[in-house]
C-alpha cells in the first residue's frame, strides 16, 4: 500500500490524506497499520533528497536511479533502516526485496535492492557530503530540502537562520486542537481532554497541543462530537487579523478545508454570517463537513472562483487566505519539498494578485480585507500587498488588532510567524482597510 500511495503522490493524483483513505478503504488494515503507513510515507517524503543521495552512492550503475519505481522501493527500505527504530534492519531489507518480486518490471532488480540496502545497513547511511565550498548543495542533502529553496533562504536569513529553519522542518509536527467557543466550557473541555492534550497560547485561549503519541485526531471523541477541531494557532492568529465581531458579514474567499471559516462563524455568532467560498467542490465538501460536525448554521458554502465572486461591497470583511507555495508549512507537508519547483512561485503569484484584486470590491466603505498566506517568500507576501496598495489608494495598511502578540508583528505592521523563531506553522497576513466615504 505504501508503494502504491507513494507512486500516486509522485504522479500528482491527490493529497496524501485522500490517497491513504482510498488505500485503506480497499483493505482490512486497522488503525495501527494506518499510523505506521503515515509515519513511513511522511518519513520518506521528508527525507527523500537525503535518501536518494545515500542510495545513489551505493549504486554501481547510477543510471539505475532513473527508474522511479525502483527508487521508490529503495526509498521505503532505506527510510525503515535509517529512520524507524521499530523495524529491524534485516526485516526492512527482506520486505523491500519482496516488493520487487511482486512487480514484474522490478523482479530483475531484487539483487540490486538487496545489495544497496545491506550496504546502507552496514554504514548507517554515513556517506561523504559535498564540501563547504558548495554550501547550498551540502545543506540540501544534509537536511533534505531542494537546493533552490536553500539558496533563497541563505540569501534572506543567512546561514544561522537557514539552518534553524531546516532543522525545524525536519522535526515531527505537532497536532493542535482548537476548542469550540460555545456549547462546552473551557473547564469541561480540559477535564475531558486532560489525558490527551495541554493548553498552549493562542487566539482566545482556544488552542491545545495533542500529547498522546500515536493517536489520530479522528479518533478523539471530543472532535467527533464537534467540541473541537484540528487547527494550528497560526491559523487562529490569521483569523484574529480580521478582528471579527458579533454580527459581522464575512467572506472567506479560499475557505477549504474550513477551519478558519468555523472560527469566524463562532465569533460573529448567529446574527452574523460567513460565506465560505472555494473553487473545488470536493474541497468545499470538507467545509460542509466541518459546518455539520460543529453545527455552525451561519456558514454558507459556495462553489465559485474567488477571482469572480458575485458580490459587490456586501461584506464587512473579507479573508483571502491565498493559494501559495506553502514554504512556511513544509514541516507539516513534507511532500511539498519535492513537488514544488522555483517556477511555481511565479505561477501562483498572478492568481494571488487576482484574488486580492477581486476582494477589493467585496467590502464596502470602512471594510477590511485580510490577505494571508502560509508562505515565507516575499513575492507572495509583502510584495503583493505593496502592489495592491499602489493600485488602490482607497485602501491603507492597518496595524494588526491589539490582541495579536507583538512577537508576531513585524516592523512594517504585518503578521509574520516564522517557524524557527516561534515554533509554529509559518504565516503572513496584512490587514487592509478601505477608506470610509
C-alpha positions as a Markdown table, in Angstrom:
| # | Residue | x | y | z |
|---|---|---|---|---|
| 1 | Unk | 0.0 | 0.0 | 0.0 |
| 2 | Unk | 2.8 | 2.4 | 0.9 |
| 3 | Unk | 4.4 | 1.9 | -2.5 |
| 4 | Unk | 1.1 | 2.5 | -4.3 |
| 5 | Unk | 0.4 | 5.7 | -2.4 |
| 6 | Unk | 3.9 | 7.0 | -3.0 |
| 7 | Unk | 3.6 | 6.3 | -6.7 |
| 8 | Unk | 0.2 | 8.1 | -6.9 |
| 9 | Unk | 1.7 | 11.1 | -5.0 |
| 10 | Unk | 4.5 | 11.3 | -7.4 |
| 11 | Unk | 2.1 | 11.3 | -10.3 |
| 12 | Unk | 0.1 | 14.1 | -8.7 |
| 13 | Unk | -3.1 | 12.1 | -8.3 |
| 14 | Unk | -4.1 | 13.6 | -5.0 |
| 15 | Unk | -3.2 | 14.7 | -1.5 |
| 16 | Unk | -1.6 | 12.2 | 0.9 |
| 17 | Unk | -4.7 | 12.0 | 3.2 |
| 18 | Unk | -7.1 | 11.3 | 0.4 |
| 19 | Unk | -4.8 | 8.7 | -1.1 |
| 20 | Unk | -4.3 | 6.9 | 2.2 |
| 21 | Unk | -8.1 | 6.9 | 2.8 |
| 22 | Unk | -8.6 | 5.4 | -0.6 |
| 23 | Unk | -6.0 | 2.7 | 0.0 |
| 24 | Unk | -7.5 | 1.8 | 3.4 |
| 25 | Unk | -11.0 | 1.6 | 2.1 |
| 26 | Unk | -9.9 | -1.3 | -0.1 |
| 27 | Unk | -8.1 | -3.2 | 2.8 |
| 28 | Unk | -8.8 | -4.6 | 6.2 |
| 29 | Unk | -5.9 | -2.9 | 7.9 |
| 30 | Unk | -6.5 | -1.4 | 11.4 |
| 31 | Unk | -5.6 | 2.0 | 12.8 |
| 32 | Unk | -2.1 | 0.8 | 13.9 |
| 33 | Unk | -1.4 | -0.1 | 10.3 |
| 34 | Unk | -2.7 | 3.3 | 9.2 |
| 35 | Unk | -0.4 | 5.1 | 11.7 |
| 36 | Unk | 2.6 | 3.0 | 10.5 |
| 37 | Unk | 1.8 | 3.9 | 6.9 |
| 38 | Unk | 1.6 | 7.6 | 7.7 |
| 39 | Unk | 4.8 | 7.5 | 9.6 |
| 40 | Unk | 6.6 | 5.7 | 6.7 |
| 41 | Unk | 5.1 | 7.8 | 4.0 |
| 42 | Unk | 5.8 | 11.1 | 5.7 |
| 43 | Unk | 9.3 | 9.9 | 6.6 |
| 44 | Unk | 10.2 | 9.0 | 3.0 |
| 45 | Unk | 8.8 | 12.3 | 1.8 |
| 46 | Unk | 10.6 | 14.3 | 4.5 |
| 47 | Unk | 14.0 | 12.6 | 4.0 |
| 48 | Unk | 13.7 | 11.9 | 0.2 |
| 49 | Unk | 16.6 | 14.1 | -1.0 |
| 50 | Unk | 19.0 | 12.6 | 1.6 |
| 51 | Unk | 17.7 | 9.1 | 1.0 |
| 52 | Unk | 18.2 | 9.4 | -2.8 |
| 53 | Unk | 21.7 | 10.7 | -2.3 |
| 54 | Unk | 22.6 | 7.8 | 0.0 |
| 55 | Unk | 21.0 | 5.2 | -2.3 |
| 56 | Unk | 22.8 | 6.6 | -5.4 |
| 57 | Unk | 26.1 | 6.5 | -3.6 |
| 58 | Unk | 25.7 | 2.7 | -3.3 |
| 59 | Unk | 24.6 | 2.1 | -6.9 |
| 60 | Unk | 27.2 | 0.6 | -9.2 |
| 61 | Unk | 25.3 | 2.0 | -12.2 |
| 62 | Unk | 24.0 | 5.5 | -11.5 |
| 63 | Unk | 21.7 | 5.3 | -14.5 |
| 64 | Unk | 19.5 | 2.8 | -12.5 |
| 65 | Unk | 18.4 | 5.8 | -10.4 |
| 66 | Unk | 16.3 | 7.0 | -13.4 |
| 67 | Unk | 13.9 | 4.1 | -12.7 |
| 68 | Unk | 11.5 | 5.8 | -10.3 |
| 69 | Unk | 9.6 | 2.6 | -9.5 |
| 70 | Unk | 12.9 | 1.0 | -8.3 |
| 71 | Unk | 13.9 | 4.2 | -6.4 |
| 72 | Unk | 10.6 | 4.2 | -4.5 |
| 73 | Unk | 11.2 | 0.7 | -3.3 |
| 74 | Unk | 14.7 | 1.6 | -2.2 |
| 75 | Unk | 13.5 | 4.8 | -0.5 |
| 76 | Unk | 11.0 | 2.8 | 1.5 |
| 77 | Unk | 13.6 | 0.3 | 2.6 |
| 78 | Unk | 16.3 | 2.9 | 3.3 |
| 79 | Unk | 14.0 | 5.0 | 5.5 |
| 80 | Unk | 13.0 | 2.0 | 7.5 |
| 81 | Unk | 16.7 | 1.2 | 8.0 |
| 82 | Unk | 17.7 | 4.8 | 8.8 |
| 83 | Unk | 14.7 | 6.4 | 10.4 |
| 84 | Unk | 12.5 | 3.8 | 12.0 |
| 85 | Unk | 13.9 | 2.0 | 15.1 |
| 86 | Unk | 10.8 | -0.2 | 15.4 |
| 87 | Unk | 11.7 | -2.0 | 12.1 |
| 88 | Unk | 14.7 | -4.4 | 12.4 |
| 89 | Unk | 17.1 | -3.7 | 9.5 |
| 90 | Unk | 17.1 | -7.2 | 8.2 |
| 91 | Unk | 13.3 | -7.1 | 8.1 |
| 92 | Unk | 13.3 | -3.8 | 6.1 |
| 93 | Unk | 15.8 | -5.4 | 3.6 |
| 94 | Unk | 13.7 | -8.5 | 3.2 |
| 95 | Unk | 10.4 | -6.6 | 2.8 |
| 96 | Unk | 12.0 | -4.4 | 0.1 |
| 97 | Unk | 13.3 | -7.4 | -1.8 |
| 98 | Unk | 9.8 | -9.0 | -1.6 |
| 99 | Unk | 8.3 | -5.8 | -3.1 |
| 100 | Unk | 10.5 | -6.1 | -6.2 |
| 101 | Unk | 9.3 | -9.7 | -6.7 |
| 102 | Unk | 5.6 | -8.6 | -6.6 |
| 103 | Unk | 6.2 | -6.3 | -9.6 |
| 104 | Unk | 7.1 | -7.9 | -13.0 |
| 105 | Unk | 9.1 | -4.8 | -14.1 |
| 106 | Unk | 11.2 | -4.9 | -10.9 |
| 107 | Unk | 11.9 | -8.6 | -10.4 |
| 108 | Unk | 15.3 | -8.3 | -12.2 |
| 109 | Unk | 16.4 | -5.7 | -9.6 |
| 110 | Unk | 15.9 | -7.8 | -6.5 |
| 111 | Unk | 19.6 | -8.4 | -6.2 |
| 112 | Unk | 20.3 | -4.6 | -6.6 |
| 113 | Unk | 17.8 | -3.8 | -3.8 |
| 114 | Unk | 19.3 | -6.4 | -1.5 |
| 115 | Unk | 22.9 | -5.2 | -2.1 |
| 116 | Unk | 22.1 | -1.5 | -1.8 |
| 117 | Unk | 20.1 | -1.8 | 1.4 |
| 118 | Unk | 22.6 | -4.1 | 3.0 |
| 119 | Unk | 25.3 | -1.6 | 2.3 |
| 120 | Unk | 23.2 | 1.1 | 3.9 |
| 121 | Unk | 22.7 | -1.1 | 6.9 |
| 122 | Unk | 26.5 | -1.5 | 7.2 |
| 123 | Unk | 27.4 | 2.2 | 7.0 |
| 124 | Unk | 24.1 | 3.5 | 8.6 |
| 125 | Unk | 23.8 | 6.0 | 5.7 |
| 126 | Unk | 27.0 | 7.8 | 6.7 |
| 127 | Unk | 28.3 | 8.8 | 3.2 |
| 128 | Unk | 30.5 | 11.8 | 2.3 |
| 129 | Unk | 28.7 | 15.1 | 1.7 |
| 130 | Unk | 29.7 | 17.8 | -0.7 |
| 131 | Unk | 32.3 | 20.1 | 0.8 |
| 132 | Unk | 31.7 | 23.5 | 2.4 |
| 133 | Unk | 32.6 | 25.3 | -0.9 |
| 134 | Unk | 29.2 | 24.1 | -2.2 |
| 135 | Unk | 27.1 | 25.1 | 0.9 |
| 136 | Unk | 23.6 | 25.1 | -0.7 |
| 137 | Unk | 24.1 | 21.6 | -2.1 |
| 138 | Unk | 25.5 | 20.3 | 1.2 |
| 139 | Unk | 22.6 | 21.7 | 3.3 |
| 140 | Unk | 20.2 | 20.5 | 0.7 |
| 141 | Unk | 21.4 | 16.9 | 1.2 |
| 142 | Unk | 22.0 | 17.1 | 4.9 |
| 143 | Unk | 18.5 | 18.5 | 5.7 |
| 144 | Unk | 16.7 | 17.1 | 2.6 |
| 145 | Unk | 15.4 | 20.3 | 1.1 |
| 146 | Unk | 15.5 | 21.3 | -2.5 |
| 147 | Unk | 18.7 | 23.3 | -3.3 |
| 148 | Unk | 16.8 | 26.2 | -5.0 |
| 149 | Unk | 14.9 | 26.8 | -1.7 |
| 150 | Unk | 18.1 | 26.5 | 0.4 |
| 151 | Unk | 19.7 | 29.2 | -1.8 |
| 152 | Unk | 16.7 | 31.5 | -1.4 |
| 153 | Unk | 16.8 | 31.2 | 2.4 |
| 154 | Unk | 20.5 | 31.6 | 2.6 |
| 155 | Unk | 20.2 | 34.9 | 0.8 |
| 156 | Unk | 17.4 | 36.1 | 3.1 |
| 157 | Unk | 18.1 | 34.5 | 6.5 |
| 158 | Unk | 21.8 | 33.8 | 6.4 |
| 159 | Unk | 23.4 | 30.5 | 7.5 |
| 160 | Unk | 22.2 | 30.6 | 11.1 |
| 161 | Unk | 18.5 | 31.3 | 10.2 |
| 162 | Unk | 18.5 | 28.9 | 7.4 |
| 163 | Unk | 19.9 | 26.0 | 9.5 |
| 164 | Unk | 17.3 | 26.8 | 12.2 |
| 165 | Unk | 14.5 | 26.7 | 9.6 |
| 166 | Unk | 15.8 | 23.4 | 8.0 |
| 167 | Unk | 16.1 | 21.8 | 11.4 |
| 168 | Unk | 12.6 | 22.9 | 12.4 |
| 169 | Unk | 11.1 | 21.5 | 9.2 |
| 170 | Unk | 12.7 | 18.1 | 10.0 |
| 171 | Unk | 11.1 | 17.8 | 13.4 |
| 172 | Unk | 7.8 | 15.8 | 13.8 |
| 173 | Unk | 4.9 | 18.2 | 13.5 |
| 174 | Unk | 2.6 | 18.9 | 16.5 |
| 175 | Unk | -1.1 | 18.3 | 16.1 |
| 176 | Unk | -3.2 | 21.2 | 17.6 |
| 177 | Unk | -6.8 | 21.2 | 18.6 |
| 178 | Unk | -9.0 | 24.3 | 18.7 |
| 179 | Unk | -11.7 | 24.2 | 21.3 |
| 180 | Unk | -15.2 | 25.2 | 20.4 |
| 181 | Unk | -16.2 | 28.6 | 21.8 |
| 182 | Unk | -19.8 | 27.7 | 22.7 |
| 183 | Unk | -21.5 | 24.6 | 24.0 |
| 184 | Unk | -18.7 | 23.4 | 26.1 |
| 185 | Unk | -16.8 | 25.4 | 28.8 |
| 186 | Unk | -13.0 | 25.6 | 29.0 |
| 187 | Unk | -13.1 | 23.8 | 32.3 |
| 188 | Unk | -15.3 | 21.0 | 31.0 |
| 189 | Unk | -13.2 | 20.6 | 27.8 |
| 190 | Unk | -10.0 | 20.5 | 29.8 |
| 191 | Unk | -11.4 | 18.0 | 32.3 |
| 192 | Unk | -12.4 | 15.7 | 29.5 |
| 193 | Unk | -9.2 | 16.1 | 27.5 |
| 194 | Unk | -6.5 | 16.2 | 30.2 |
| 195 | Unk | -5.0 | 12.9 | 29.2 |
| 196 | Unk | -5.0 | 13.9 | 25.5 |
| 197 | Unk | -3.6 | 17.5 | 25.3 |
| 198 | Unk | -2.2 | 20.5 | 27.0 |
| 199 | Unk | -3.3 | 24.1 | 26.5 |
| 200 | Unk | -1.0 | 26.4 | 24.5 |
| 201 | Unk | -1.0 | 30.1 | 23.8 |
| 202 | Unk | -3.4 | 31.1 | 21.0 |
| 203 | Unk | -6.3 | 33.3 | 19.9 |
| 204 | Unk | -9.0 | 33.4 | 22.5 |
| 205 | Unk | -7.1 | 30.8 | 24.7 |
| 206 | Unk | -8.7 | 28.2 | 22.5 |
| 207 | Unk | -5.7 | 26.1 | 21.5 |
| 208 | Unk | -4.3 | 22.8 | 22.7 |
| 209 | Unk | -1.4 | 20.5 | 21.8 |
| 210 | Unk | -2.2 | 16.8 | 21.3 |
| 211 | Unk | 0.2 | 15.0 | 23.7 |
| 212 | Unk | -0.9 | 11.4 | 23.4 |
| 213 | Unk | 1.5 | 9.7 | 21.0 |
| 214 | Unk | 0.2 | 7.7 | 18.1 |
| 215 | Unk | -3.4 | 9.0 | 18.5 |
| 216 | Unk | -5.1 | 10.0 | 15.3 |
| 217 | Unk | -7.3 | 13.2 | 15.6 |
| 218 | Unk | -10.3 | 11.5 | 14.0 |
| 219 | Unk | -10.3 | 9.0 | 16.9 |
| 220 | Unk | -10.8 | 11.8 | 19.5 |
| 221 | Unk | -14.4 | 11.7 | 20.9 |
| 222 | Unk | -14.5 | 15.4 | 21.6 |
| 223 | Unk | -13.7 | 16.1 | 17.9 |
| 224 | Unk | -16.3 | 13.6 | 16.7 |
| 225 | Unk | -18.9 | 15.5 | 18.9 |
| 226 | Unk | -17.9 | 18.8 | 17.5 |
| 227 | Unk | -16.4 | 20.2 | 20.7 |
| 228 | Unk | -13.1 | 20.9 | 18.9 |
| 229 | Unk | -11.4 | 20.8 | 15.5 |
| 230 | Unk | -7.8 | 20.4 | 14.3 |
| 231 | Unk | -6.2 | 23.8 | 13.8 |
| 232 | Unk | -2.8 | 25.4 | 14.3 |
| 233 | Unk | -2.5 | 28.5 | 16.5 |
| 234 | Unk | -1.0 | 30.3 | 13.4 |
| 235 | Unk | -4.4 | 29.9 | 11.6 |
| 236 | Unk | -6.1 | 31.4 | 14.7 |
| 237 | Unk | -3.9 | 34.5 | 14.5 |
| 238 | Unk | -4.7 | 34.9 | 10.8 |
| 239 | Unk | -8.4 | 34.9 | 11.8 |
| 240 | Unk | -7.7 | 37.4 | 14.5 |
| 241 | Unk | -6.3 | 39.8 | 11.8 |
| 242 | Unk | -9.9 | 40.2 | 10.6 |
| 243 | Unk | -10.9 | 41.3 | 14.1 |
| 244 | Unk | -14.3 | 39.5 | 13.8 |
| 245 | Unk | -17.2 | 40.9 | 15.8 |
| 246 | Unk | -20.7 | 39.7 | 16.5 |
| 247 | Unk | -23.0 | 40.4 | 13.6 |
| 248 | Unk | -20.2 | 40.8 | 11.0 |
| 249 | Unk | -20.8 | 39.6 | 7.5 |
| 250 | Unk | -17.6 | 37.9 | 6.4 |
| 251 | Unk | -16.5 | 36.2 | 3.2 |
| 252 | Unk | -13.7 | 33.6 | 3.3 |
| 253 | Unk | -12.6 | 33.6 | -0.3 |
| 254 | Unk | -10.4 | 30.4 | -0.3 |
| 255 | Unk | -12.2 | 28.6 | 2.5 |
| 256 | Unk | -11.4 | 24.9 | 2.3 |
| 257 | Unk | -10.9 | 22.9 | 4.4 |
| 258 | Unk | -12.9 | 25.3 | 6.6 |
| 259 | Unk | -11.1 | 25.7 | 9.9 |
| 260 | Unk | -10.8 | 29.5 | 9.7 |
| 261 | Unk | -14.5 | 29.8 | 8.5 |
| 262 | Unk | -15.6 | 27.8 | 11.5 |
| 263 | Unk | -13.7 | 30.1 | 13.9 |
| 264 | Unk | -15.1 | 33.2 | 12.2 |
| 265 | Unk | -18.6 | 31.7 | 12.3 |
| 266 | Unk | -18.3 | 31.1 | 16.1 |
| 267 | Unk | -17.1 | 34.7 | 16.7 |
| 268 | Unk | -19.7 | 36.5 | 14.6 |
| 269 | Unk | -22.5 | 34.4 | 16.1 |
| 270 | Unk | -26.0 | 33.7 | 14.8 |
| 271 | Unk | -26.6 | 37.3 | 14.0 |
| 272 | Unk | -23.5 | 37.3 | 11.6 |
| 273 | Unk | -22.7 | 35.1 | 8.6 |
| 274 | Unk | -19.7 | 33.6 | 6.9 |
| 275 | Unk | -19.8 | 32.9 | 3.1 |
| 276 | Unk | -17.3 | 30.1 | 2.6 |
| 277 | Unk | -16.1 | 30.0 | -1.0 |
| 278 | Unk | -13.9 | 27.6 | -2.8 |
| 279 | Unk | -13.4 | 26.8 | -6.5 |
| 280 | Unk | -13.2 | 23.0 | -5.8 |
| 281 | Unk | -16.5 | 21.2 | -5.0 |
| 282 | Unk | -14.5 | 18.3 | -3.5 |
| 283 | Unk | -12.6 | 20.6 | -1.1 |
| 284 | Unk | -15.7 | 22.6 | -0.3 |
| 285 | Unk | -17.3 | 19.3 | 1.0 |
| 286 | Unk | -14.7 | 19.5 | 3.8 |
| 287 | Unk | -16.1 | 22.9 | 4.7 |
| 288 | Unk | -19.6 | 21.4 | 4.7 |
| 289 | Unk | -18.5 | 18.5 | 6.9 |
| 290 | Unk | -17.0 | 20.9 | 9.4 |
| 291 | Unk | -20.1 | 23.0 | 9.4 |
| 292 | Unk | -22.3 | 19.9 | 10.0 |
| 293 | Unk | -20.0 | 18.4 | 12.7 |
| 294 | Unk | -19.7 | 21.7 | 14.6 |
| 295 | Unk | -23.4 | 22.7 | 14.0 |
| 296 | Unk | -22.4 | 26.1 | 12.5 |
| 297 | Unk | -25.5 | 27.1 | 10.6 |
| 298 | Unk | -24.2 | 30.6 | 9.8 |
| 299 | Unk | -21.6 | 29.2 | 7.4 |
| 300 | Unk | -22.8 | 29.3 | 3.8 |
| 301 | Unk | -20.6 | 27.2 | 1.5 |
| 302 | Unk | -20.4 | 28.5 | -2.1 |
| 303 | Unk | -18.7 | 26.8 | -5.0 |
| 304 | Unk | -17.1 | 29.7 | -7.0 |
| 305 | Unk | -13.9 | 31.2 | -8.4 |
| 306 | Unk | -12.7 | 33.7 | -5.8 |
| 307 | Unk | -11.5 | 35.9 | -8.7 |
| 308 | Unk | -15.0 | 36.3 | -9.9 |
| 309 | Unk | -17.4 | 36.5 | -6.9 |
| 310 | Unk | -21.0 | 37.6 | -7.5 |
| 311 | Unk | -20.9 | 40.2 | -4.8 |
| 312 | Unk | -20.3 | 44.0 | -4.7 |
| 313 | Unk | -19.5 | 45.7 | -1.4 |
| 314 | Unk | -21.9 | 43.5 | 0.6 |
| 315 | Unk | -19.4 | 42.3 | 3.2 |
| 316 | Unk | -17.9 | 43.9 | 6.3 |
| 317 | Unk | -14.7 | 41.9 | 6.0 |
| 318 | Unk | -13.0 | 39.6 | 3.5 |
| 319 | Unk | -10.4 | 37.0 | 4.3 |
| 320 | Unk | -8.2 | 36.0 | 1.3 |
| 321 | Unk | -6.1 | 33.0 | 2.5 |
| 322 | Unk | -4.5 | 32.7 | -0.9 |
| 323 | Unk | -3.1 | 29.5 | -2.5 |
| 324 | Unk | 0.7 | 29.7 | -2.2 |
| 325 | Unk | 4.0 | 27.8 | -2.3 |
| 326 | Unk | 3.5 | 26.7 | 1.3 |
| 327 | Unk | 7.1 | 27.2 | 2.2 |
| 328 | Unk | 6.1 | 28.1 | 5.8 |
| 329 | Unk | 4.5 | 24.7 | 6.4 |
| 330 | Unk | 7.0 | 22.2 | 5.0 |
| 331 | Unk | 7.3 | 20.5 | 8.4 |
| 332 | Unk | 3.6 | 19.6 | 8.2 |
| 333 | Unk | 3.5 | 18.9 | 4.4 |
| 334 | Unk | 6.8 | 17.2 | 3.6 |
| 335 | Unk | 5.5 | 16.1 | 0.1 |
| 336 | Unk | 5.7 | 19.7 | -1.0 |
| 337 | Unk | 9.5 | 19.7 | -0.8 |
| 338 | Unk | 10.0 | 17.8 | -4.0 |
| 339 | Unk | 6.6 | 18.6 | -5.5 |
| 340 | Unk | 7.3 | 22.4 | -5.6 |
| 341 | Unk | 9.6 | 24.0 | -8.1 |
| 342 | Unk | 11.0 | 27.5 | -8.1 |
| 343 | Unk | 8.9 | 28.4 | -11.1 |
| 344 | Unk | 5.8 | 27.6 | -9.1 |
| 345 | Unk | 6.2 | 30.8 | -7.2 |
| 346 | Unk | 6.0 | 32.8 | -10.5 |
| 347 | Unk | 2.9 | 30.8 | -11.5 |
| 348 | Unk | 1.0 | 31.3 | -8.3 |
| 349 | Unk | 1.6 | 35.0 | -7.8 |
| 350 | Unk | -0.7 | 36.1 | -10.6 |
| 351 | Unk | -3.5 | 34.1 | -9.0 |
| 352 | Unk | -2.9 | 35.7 | -5.7 |
| 353 | Unk | -2.9 | 39.1 | -7.3 |
| 354 | Unk | -6.2 | 38.4 | -9.0 |
| 355 | Unk | -7.8 | 37.1 | -5.7 |
| 356 | Unk | -6.7 | 40.2 | -3.8 |
| 357 | Unk | -7.9 | 42.5 | -6.6 |
| 358 | Unk | -11.3 | 40.9 | -6.6 |
| 359 | Unk | -11.5 | 41.1 | -2.8 |
| 360 | Unk | -11.2 | 44.9 | -3.0 |
| 361 | Unk | -14.8 | 45.0 | -4.4 |
| 362 | Unk | -16.3 | 42.6 | -1.8 |
| 363 | Unk | -16.2 | 45.1 | 1.1 |
| 364 | Unk | -18.0 | 48.4 | 1.4 |
| 365 | Unk | -16.5 | 51.7 | 2.7 |
| 366 | Unk | -14.7 | 51.1 | 6.0 |
| 367 | Unk | -14.5 | 47.4 | 5.3 |
| 368 | Unk | -11.4 | 45.3 | 5.8 |
| 369 | Unk | -9.6 | 42.9 | 3.6 |
| 370 | Unk | -7.1 | 40.5 | 5.2 |
| 371 | Unk | -4.6 | 38.9 | 2.7 |
| 372 | Unk | -2.8 | 35.9 | 4.1 |
| 373 | Unk | -0.5 | 33.0 | 3.0 |
| 374 | Unk | 1.5 | 30.2 | 4.6 |
| 375 | Unk | 4.5 | 31.2 | 2.5 |
| 376 | Unk | 7.8 | 32.7 | 3.6 |
| 377 | Unk | 8.5 | 34.2 | 0.2 |
| 378 | Unk | 8.4 | 37.9 | -0.2 |
| 379 | Unk | 7.0 | 37.8 | -3.8 |
| 380 | Unk | 3.9 | 36.1 | -2.3 |
| 381 | Unk | 3.6 | 38.3 | 0.7 |
| 382 | Unk | 4.6 | 41.9 | 1.2 |
| 383 | Unk | 5.3 | 42.5 | -2.5 |
| 384 | Unk | 1.7 | 41.6 | -3.3 |
| 385 | Unk | 0.4 | 44.0 | -0.6 |
| 386 | Unk | 2.7 | 46.8 | -1.9 |
| 387 | Unk | 1.5 | 46.4 | -5.4 |
| 388 | Unk | -2.2 | 46.2 | -4.3 |
| 389 | Unk | -1.9 | 49.5 | -2.3 |
| 390 | Unk | -0.3 | 51.2 | -5.3 |
| 391 | Unk | -3.3 | 50.2 | -7.4 |
| 392 | Unk | -5.8 | 51.0 | -4.7 |
| 393 | Unk | -5.3 | 54.3 | -3.0 |
| 394 | Unk | -8.7 | 53.8 | -1.3 |
| 395 | Unk | -7.1 | 51.2 | 0.9 |
| 396 | Unk | -4.4 | 51.6 | 3.6 |
| 397 | Unk | -2.3 | 49.1 | 5.6 |
| 398 | Unk | -3.6 | 48.9 | 9.1 |
| 399 | Unk | -1.8 | 47.7 | 12.2 |
| 400 | Unk | -2.9 | 44.2 | 13.5 |
| 401 | Unk | -5.5 | 44.2 | 16.3 |
| 402 | Unk | -4.1 | 44.7 | 19.8 |
| 403 | Unk | -4.8 | 41.1 | 20.9 |
| 404 | Unk | -2.2 | 39.8 | 18.5 |
| 405 | Unk | 1.1 | 39.4 | 20.4 |
| 406 | Unk | 3.8 | 41.8 | 19.3 |
| 407 | Unk | 6.2 | 38.9 | 18.8 |
| 408 | Unk | 4.2 | 38.0 | 15.7 |
| 409 | Unk | 4.0 | 41.6 | 14.3 |
| 410 | Unk | 7.0 | 42.9 | 12.3 |
| 411 | Unk | 8.2 | 46.5 | 12.0 |
| 412 | Unk | 6.1 | 47.1 | 8.8 |
| 413 | Unk | 2.8 | 46.1 | 10.6 |
| 414 | Unk | 2.4 | 42.6 | 9.1 |
| 415 | Unk | 1.5 | 39.5 | 10.9 |
| 416 | Unk | 4.6 | 37.3 | 10.4 |
| 417 | Unk | 5.0 | 34.0 | 12.1 |
| 418 | Unk | 8.3 | 32.3 | 11.3 |
| 419 | Unk | 8.7 | 28.6 | 12.1 |
| 420 | Unk | 12.2 | 28.6 | 13.6 |
| 421 | Unk | 11.6 | 31.7 | 15.8 |
| 422 | Unk | 8.1 | 30.9 | 17.0 |
| 423 | Unk | 7.9 | 27.1 | 16.7 |
| 424 | Unk | 4.6 | 27.4 | 14.8 |
| 425 | Unk | 3.5 | 27.0 | 11.2 |
| 426 | Unk | 4.7 | 29.9 | 9.1 |
| 427 | Unk | 2.1 | 32.5 | 8.4 |
| 428 | Unk | 1.9 | 36.0 | 6.8 |
| 429 | Unk | -1.1 | 38.4 | 6.9 |
| 430 | Unk | -1.8 | 42.0 | 6.1 |
| 431 | Unk | -4.8 | 44.0 | 7.2 |
| 432 | Unk | -6.1 | 46.4 | 4.6 |
| 433 | Unk | -8.8 | 49.0 | 5.5 |
| 434 | Unk | -11.0 | 50.6 | 2.8 |
| 435 | Unk | -11.4 | 54.3 | 3.4 |
| 436 | Unk | -14.9 | 55.4 | 4.7 |
| 437 | Unk | -16.6 | 57.8 | 2.4 |
